[in-house]
Amino acid sequence: MNQSDQNTAETSQPFQPRLDLGKLRDSMEKIKSEIGKVIVGQEKMVEHLLAALLSNGHVLIEGVPGVAKTITAKLLAKTVDVGFSRIQFTPDLMPSDILGTSVFSIKTSEFEFKKGPVFSNFILIDEINRAPAKTQSALFEVMEERQITVDGVQHDMDEPFLVVATQNPIEHEGTYRLPEAQLDRFLFKINVGYPDLSQEILIITKQHENRLEDKTDAVNQVVSGSQLKEYQEVVKNIIVEANLIEYIAKIIVNTRENQFLYLGASPRASLALLSASKAFAALRGRDFVTPEHIREASYAVLRHRIMLSPEREMEGLTADEIIRQILEGIEIPR
């Protein structure tokens, strides 16, 4: 075989990843298939939720009522064999209602800590912006450090630990703006829009044909908690070249120097973008990150971490438009 024939044979061979991503991809496809039994469309939301699952990162889902924010999160939780807890945030909710409280035991004559609903693996917080600042602050430690401290005693969360929160962007009566410090703890902010006409028809048809009272009954468990932790370890080993690490840094630094932004992204955003890019690479069957994976993750990673200047906000600019301008202004590494 001459040199040209050898080169042709090498280039014609299918891509073989250095990491074994077969089981991971099969499991993620099965999860998508299970969710698809109930949810029509919303592929981007599901993809980002899977990426967050692989990154062990928290997600904030924002959308108008009725676009399947809560049901999608519940379905995702059902496909994974881990503990699930749902917390409905209300204006009268107290930190102890989430974290737990110490209760005096007559039998032992001592105070015993009774764990709150946050002690689980998959936490769904519905309408997170309805609780006041005092209750919001109760989530700071547990979301960042996977632990809580009550009465000077540290209580660690079991892994995996994932918070998925929902909020309504248009209703402001009885709501509280999330602090920037809390927003920064979410890996992604996913904006969910309306379905198109064909999807709307399919939603109505499915509802008409579905005789199940509980839609989640159609969804089966796909992966165990130990398998998910194994997949998360695989994702950590995804290869990232030095020029792509520099690309991520340039994107983040540009948000701090951008004239249209009042607040840029923190170093936590750099780490979030790195983790998310690895997860998207794994979902695409690649054991290495490409610029496309970084760009794909950038919007959901950054849109809640930057703040537009008042002048630009009054002009109607959005965070996504600024992010797009930033990505277009930075040379893509090759």
LINVEN-V798633 format. One record per backbone hydrogen bond with DSSP energy under -0.5 kcal/mol. NH is the residue of the N-H (numbers start at 1). CO is the residue of the C=O. If there is no record, write none. Layout:
nh | co
NH | CO
NH | CO
//
This chain:
nh | co
6 | 2
7 | 3
8 | 4
9 | 5
10 | 6
11 | 7
12 | 8
13 | 9
13 | 10
17 | 15
21 | 19
25 | 21
26 | 22
27 | 23
28 | 24
29 | 25
30 | 26
31 | 27
32 | 28
33 | 29
34 | 30
35 | 31
36 | 32
37 | 33
37 | 34
38 | 35
39 | 35
46 | 42
47 | 43
48 | 44
49 | 45
50 | 46
51 | 47
52 | 48
53 | 49
54 | 50
55 | 51
56 | 52
57 | 52
59 | 163
60 | 188
61 | 59
61 | 165
62 | 60
62 | 190
63 | 167
64 | 192
67 | 64
72 | 68
73 | 69
74 | 70
75 | 71
76 | 72
77 | 73
78 | 74
79 | 75
80 | 76
80 | 77
81 | 223
82 | 80
85 | 122
87 | 124
89 | 87
89 | 126
93 | 90
97 | 94
98 | 94
98 | 95
99 | 95
100 | 96
101 | 114
103 | 112
105 | 110
106 | 104
109 | 105
110 | 105
112 | 103
114 | 101
114 | 112
115 | 113
116 | 99
117 | 97
118 | 98
119 | 116
120 | 118
122 | 83
123 | 121
123 | 162
124 | 85
124 | 122
125 | 123
125 | 164
126 | 87
126 | 124
128 | 166
130 | 127
131 | 128
135 | 132
136 | 132
137 | 133
138 | 135
139 | 136
140 | 137
141 | 137
142 | 138
143 | 139
144 | 140
145 | 141
146 | 142
147 | 141
148 | 155
150 | 148
150 | 153
153 | 150
155 | 148
157 | 146
162 | 121
164 | 123
164 | 162
165 | 59
165 | 163
166 | 125
167 | 61
169 | 167
172 | 170
175 | 172
176 | 129
182 | 179
183 | 179
184 | 180
185 | 182
186 | 183
187 | 58
188 | 58
189 | 300
190 | 60
191 | 189
192 | 62
192 | 190
193 | 191
200 | 196
201 | 197
202 | 198
203 | 199
204 | 200
205 | 201
206 | 202
207 | 203
208 | 204
209 | 205
210 | 206
215 | 213
217 | 214
218 | 215
219 | 216
222 | 79
223 | 79
225 | 81
228 | 224
229 | 225
230 | 226
231 | 227
232 | 228
233 | 229
234 | 230
235 | 231
236 | 232
237 | 233
237 | 234
238 | 235
239 | 287
244 | 241
245 | 241
246 | 242
247 | 243
248 | 244
249 | 245
250 | 246
251 | 247
252 | 248
253 | 249
254 | 250
255 | 251
255 | 252
256 | 252
256 | 253
257 | 253
258 | 254
261 | 258
262 | 307
263 | 307
269 | 266
270 | 266
271 | 267
272 | 268
273 | 269
274 | 270
275 | 271
276 | 272
277 | 273
278 | 274
279 | 275
280 | 276
281 | 277
282 | 278
283 | 279
284 | 280
285 | 282
286 | 281
289 | 239
293 | 290
294 | 290
295 | 291
296 | 292
297 | 293
298 | 294
299 | 295
301 | 297
302 | 298
303 | 299
305 | 302
306 | 302
307 | 263
309 | 260
313 | 309
314 | 310
315 | 311
316 | 313
317 | 312
322 | 318
323 | 319
324 | 320
325 | 321
326 | 322
327 | 323
328 | 324
329 | 325
330 | 326
330 | 327
//
